[in-house]
Amino acid sequence: MNAAAGSPRILVIHSNVYFSKRIGDALRREGFDVVPCTSAAYALTMLEWDTPSAILCATNLREMGAFQMAQILRADAKNARIPIFAVGDSNEQVLLEAYRAGCDDLVSSHQDPAAIAAHVRNFLRSRELGFRPTQMLTTSEMALSGSLSHLDLPGVIQMLGQARQTGALHINAGETDGVVFLEAGTLSHAECGERFGDEAVMEILKTCHRADSGVYKFIYGATAANRTVLRSATDLMLHAMAELDETARDCAEKESP
C-alpha cells in the first residue's frame, strides 16, 4: 500500500539517511506519509505548522535524542499527545528509561523496517479504536510486559503515571487476576474479582506486594467506560502499604509470648 493524499504523517528523525530511507519506504507501504529529518531540534520547529500523527526519533542523536524530545513534547499542551517512538538499542532497562522520559514505546533499530512499520500502524490503530481483548493482541502490540519479581507493581504504576500513559495494566500473581486502567497517567478504573475502583486497586497492591512471581502486561489505548477510581495512585499505594504494616504488626503481637 502506498501513501495517498491525506494519509497519516509520520515524522522520522534519524541521523542515518540510509536507515531513514528503509523505514520511510516501509511506512509508506503501510499507507503513511513520511517526513524525514536529521535533527530533533529542527523537527520541533516543524511541529508549529505541521503536526504529525506520530514521531519516530533516534535515542543517540548528538544534540537531542528521543528521551529529551519526549520530555519537551509532554510539557507542551499543544503537542503533548503526539505518540513518540524511541528508536535505538532495545532492552528492558532502556525501555523503562524511555517510558520514564515520556516516550510511548521503544523499537529496536536492528528490527526489520517492515516490522517496525507494522508496529506503528498497530499502535495508532489500537489508540484510535480503543480497547480490544488481550487474547486478540500480538506481542508486538503490547506496550510493556514483565515479571513482578523484577519490578514491583507500585514501580510499574508510577512509571506509567510519570509517562502519562493511557491503557490497561493487566496483573496476574497467584490468585490475583486484576486490571487497572490509566488515562493520561491517572488511575481511572480497576477490577479485581468482585471488587471495583479504589477497593480493587488496594486489593491488587496488597496481594502483589513483594511478589516472588507474577506478570504484568500493559495494553496501548485501552479505556474504561466508567471512572471508578477516585483517589490518586500515591494515596492508594500509601494506604495499602500502611494496611500491610498494620497487619504485620498484629501478626507479630499475636506470635510474641
VEXDREN-2710 file (C-alpha; in Angstrom, 1 decimal):
% VEXDREN-2710
k/r/px/py/pz
1/MET/0.0/0.0/0.0
2/ASN/1.3/3.5/-0.9
3/ALA/0.6/6.7/0.9
4/ALA/-2.2/8.8/-0.5
5/ALA/-3.2/12.4/-0.1
6/GLY/-4.5/13.0/3.5
7/SER/-2.6/9.9/4.8
8/PRO/-1.4/10.0/8.4
9/ARG/2.0/11.7/8.6
10/ILE/5.0/10.1/10.4
11/LEU/8.0/12.3/11.3
12/VAL/11.2/10.1/11.2
13/ILE/14.2/11.7/13.0
14/HIS/17.4/9.9/12.5
15/SER/21.0/10.9/11.5
16/ASN/21.4/7.7/9.4
17/VAL/20.0/8.6/6.0
18/TYR/20.0/5.0/4.8
19/PHE/18.1/3.9/7.9
20/SER/15.6/6.7/7.4
21/LYS/15.0/5.7/3.8
22/ARG/14.4/2.0/4.7
23/ILE/12.0/2.9/7.5
24/GLY/10.3/5.5/5.3
25/ASP/9.7/3.1/2.5
26/ALA/8.2/0.5/4.9
27/LEU/5.9/3.1/6.4
28/ARG/4.8/4.3/3.0
29/ARG/3.8/0.7/2.2
30/GLU/1.6/0.8/5.3
31/GLY/-0.1/3.8/3.9
32/PHE/1.7/6.6/5.8
33/ASP/3.1/9.9/4.5
34/VAL/6.7/10.2/5.8
35/VAL/8.7/13.3/6.6
36/PRO/12.4/12.5/7.2
37/CYS/14.6/14.8/9.4
38/THR/18.2/14.5/10.7
39/SER/17.8/17.0/13.7
40/ALA/15.3/16.7/16.6
41/ALA/15.8/20.4/17.4
42/TYR/14.8/21.4/13.9
43/ALA/11.9/18.8/14.0
44/LEU/10.4/20.7/17.0
45/THR/10.1/23.8/14.9
46/MET/8.3/21.8/12.2
47/LEU/5.6/20.9/14.7
48/GLU/4.4/24.5/14.8
49/TRP/2.9/24.3/11.3
50/ASP/2.7/20.6/10.5
51/THR/1.6/18.2/13.4
52/PRO/2.4/14.6/12.6
53/SER/0.3/11.5/13.6
54/ALA/3.4/10.1/15.3
55/ILE/7.2/10.6/15.7
56/LEU/10.0/8.1/15.4
57/CYS/13.2/9.5/16.9
58/ALA/16.6/8.0/17.4
59/THR/17.9/7.9/21.0
60/ASN/21.5/8.6/20.1
61/LEU/21.3/11.9/18.2
62/ARG/24.1/14.3/19.1
63/GLU/22.2/17.3/20.3
64/MET/18.8/16.0/21.3
65/GLY/17.5/12.4/21.3
66/ALA/14.1/10.8/21.7
67/PHE/14.2/10.9/25.5
68/GLN/14.9/14.7/25.6
69/MET/12.4/15.3/22.8
70/ALA/9.6/13.4/24.7
71/GLN/10.1/15.5/27.8
72/ILE/9.7/18.7/25.8
73/LEU/6.6/17.4/24.0
74/ARG/4.9/16.2/27.2
75/ALA/5.3/19.6/28.7
76/ASP/3.7/21.3/25.7
77/ALA/-0.1/21.3/25.9
78/LYS/-0.4/21.5/22.1
79/ASN/1.8/18.6/21.3
80/ALA/1.6/16.5/24.5
81/ARG/-0.5/13.7/22.9
82/ILE/1.7/13.1/19.8
83/PRO/2.9/9.5/20.1
84/ILE/6.7/9.3/20.1
85/PHE/8.6/6.1/19.4
86/ALA/12.2/5.9/20.6
87/VAL/14.5/4.1/18.1
88/GLY/17.7/2.5/19.4
89/ASP/19.1/-0.4/21.3
90/SER/16.3/-2.4/22.8
91/ASN/16.5/-4.0/26.3
92/GLU/14.4/-3.8/29.5
93/GLN/16.5/-1.1/31.1
94/VAL/16.3/1.2/28.0
95/LEU/12.6/0.5/27.7
96/LEU/12.0/1.7/31.3
97/GLU/14.1/4.8/30.6
98/ALA/12.0/5.5/27.5
99/TYR/8.8/5.3/29.5
100/ARG/10.1/7.5/32.3
101/ALA/11.1/10.1/29.7
102/GLY/7.5/10.1/28.2
103/CYS/8.0/8.0/25.1
104/ASP/5.1/5.8/24.0
105/ASP/7.4/2.9/23.1
106/LEU/10.9/1.8/22.2
107/VAL/11.6/0.0/18.9
108/SER/14.9/-1.7/18.1
109/SER/17.0/-0.1/15.3
110/HIS/18.1/-3.6/14.4
111/GLN/14.5/-4.8/13.8
112/ASP/13.2/-5.3/10.3
113/PRO/11.8/-2.0/8.9
114/ALA/8.6/-3.7/7.8
115/ALA/8.0/-5.0/11.4
116/ILE/8.6/-1.5/12.8
117/ALA/6.2/0.0/10.3
118/ALA/3.5/-2.7/11.2
119/HIS/4.1/-2.0/14.9
120/VAL/3.5/1.8/14.3
121/ARG/0.3/1.0/12.3
122/ASN/-1.0/-1.3/15.0
123/PHE/-0.3/1.2/17.8
124/LEU/-2.1/4.0/16.0
125/ARG/-5.0/1.7/15.1
126/SER/-5.3/0.5/18.7
127/ARG/-5.2/4.0/20.0
128/GLU/-8.0/5.0/17.6
129/LEU/-10.2/2.0/18.2
130/GLY/-9.6/1.7/21.9
131/PHE/-9.7/-1.5/24.0
132/ARG/-9.5/-4.9/22.5
133/PRO/-9.5/-8.2/24.5
134/THR/-6.0/-9.2/25.5
135/GLN/-6.1/-12.5/23.6
136/MET/-6.6/-10.6/20.3
137/LEU/-3.4/-8.7/20.7
138/THR/0.0/-9.8/19.4
139/THR/3.2/-9.4/21.4
140/SER/4.3/-6.5/19.1
141/GLU/1.1/-4.6/20.1
142/MET/1.9/-4.7/23.8
143/ALA/3.5/-1.6/25.3
144/LEU/5.1/-3.2/28.3
145/SER/5.2/-6.6/30.0
146/GLY/7.4/-8.2/32.6
147/SER/7.8/-10.1/35.8
148/LEU/6.7/-8.6/39.2
149/SER/9.8/-10.2/40.7
150/HIS/12.0/-7.9/38.7
151/LEU/9.9/-4.7/39.0
152/ASP/7.3/-4.3/41.7
153/LEU/3.7/-3.2/40.9
154/PRO/4.0/0.3/42.5
155/GLY/7.1/0.9/40.4
156/VAL/5.2/-0.1/37.3
157/ILE/2.2/2.2/38.1
158/GLN/4.5/5.1/39.0
159/MET/6.4/4.7/35.8
160/LEU/3.3/4.6/33.6
161/GLY/1.9/7.6/35.5
162/GLN/5.1/9.7/35.0
163/ALA/5.0/8.8/31.3
164/ARG/1.3/9.9/31.2
165/GLN/0.3/6.6/29.6
166/THR/-3.3/5.6/28.6
167/GLY/-4.2/2.0/28.6
168/ALA/-4.9/-1.1/30.7
169/LEU/-2.4/-2.7/33.1
170/HIS/-3.3/-6.4/33.5
171/ILE/-1.9/-8.1/36.6
172/ASN/-1.7/-11.8/37.4
173/ALA/0.0/-13.0/40.5
174/GLY/-1.0/-16.2/42.3
175/GLU/-4.8/-16.0/42.9
176/THR/-4.9/-12.3/41.9
177/ASP/-6.2/-11.5/38.5
178/GLY/-6.9/-7.8/38.0
179/VAL/-6.8/-4.9/35.7
180/VAL/-6.1/-1.2/36.3
181/PHE/-6.9/1.4/33.7
182/LEU/-4.9/4.7/33.3
183/GLU/-5.9/7.8/31.4
184/ALA/-3.0/10.1/30.7
185/GLY/-1.2/8.6/33.6
186/THR/-4.1/8.9/36.1
187/LEU/-5.8/5.8/37.5
188/SER/-9.4/5.8/36.2
189/HIS/-10.9/2.3/36.7
190/ALA/-9.9/-1.0/38.3
191/GLU/-11.3/-4.5/38.7
192/CYS/-10.2/-7.4/40.8
193/GLY/-12.6/-10.3/41.4
194/GLU/-15.8/-8.7/42.7
195/ARG/-14.0/-5.5/43.7
196/PHE/-14.0/-2.3/41.7
197/GLY/-12.4/1.1/41.9
198/ASP/-10.3/2.2/44.8
199/GLU/-11.0/-1.1/46.7
200/ALA/-9.8/-3.1/43.7
201/VAL/-6.6/-1.1/43.4
202/MET/-5.9/-1.7/47.2
203/GLU/-6.6/-5.4/46.9
204/ILE/-4.2/-5.7/43.9
205/LEU/-1.4/-3.7/45.6
206/LYS/-1.7/-5.7/48.8
207/THR/-1.8/-9.2/47.3
208/CYS/1.0/-8.4/44.8
209/HIS/3.3/-6.8/47.4
210/ARG/6.8/-8.2/47.1
211/ALA/5.5/-10.9/44.8
212/ASP/8.0/-13.7/44.1
213/SER/6.2/-14.5/40.9
214/GLY/3.6/-12.9/38.7
215/VAL/3.4/-11.0/35.5
216/TYR/2.0/-7.6/34.3
217/LYS/1.0/-6.6/30.8
218/PHE/0.2/-3.0/29.7
219/ILE/-2.0/-2.6/26.6
220/TYR/-2.0/0.5/24.5
221/GLY/-5.1/2.7/24.2
222/ALA/-7.4/0.6/26.3
223/THR/-10.1/2.7/28.0
224/ALA/-12.8/2.1/30.6
225/ALA/-16.4/3.0/30.2
226/ASN/-16.7/4.3/33.8
227/ARG/-14.5/6.1/36.2
228/THR/-14.4/4.2/39.5
229/VAL/-11.0/5.1/41.0
230/LEU/-11.4/8.4/42.9
231/ARG/-8.1/8.6/44.8
232/SER/-4.7/9.2/43.5
233/ALA/-2.2/6.4/42.9
234/THR/0.1/7.7/45.5
235/ASP/-2.6/7.9/48.1
236/LEU/-3.8/4.4/47.4
237/MET/-0.2/3.0/47.5
238/LEU/0.5/4.6/50.8
239/HIS/-2.8/3.4/52.2
240/ALA/-2.2/-0.2/51.0
241/MET/1.3/-0.2/52.5
242/ALA/0.0/1.2/55.8
243/GLU/-2.6/-1.6/56.0
244/LEU/0.1/-4.2/55.2
245/ASP/2.3/-2.8/58.0
246/GLU/-0.6/-2.8/60.4
247/THR/-1.4/-6.5/59.6
248/ALA/2.3/-7.4/60.0
249/ARG/2.3/-5.7/63.5
250/ASP/-0.8/-7.5/64.5
251/CYS/0.6/-10.9/63.5
252/ALA/3.9/-10.1/65.3
253/GLU/2.0/-9.2/68.5
254/LYS/-0.1/-12.4/68.4
255/GLU/3.1/-14.5/67.9
256/SER/5.0/-12.8/70.7
257/PRO/4.9/-14.5/74.2
END
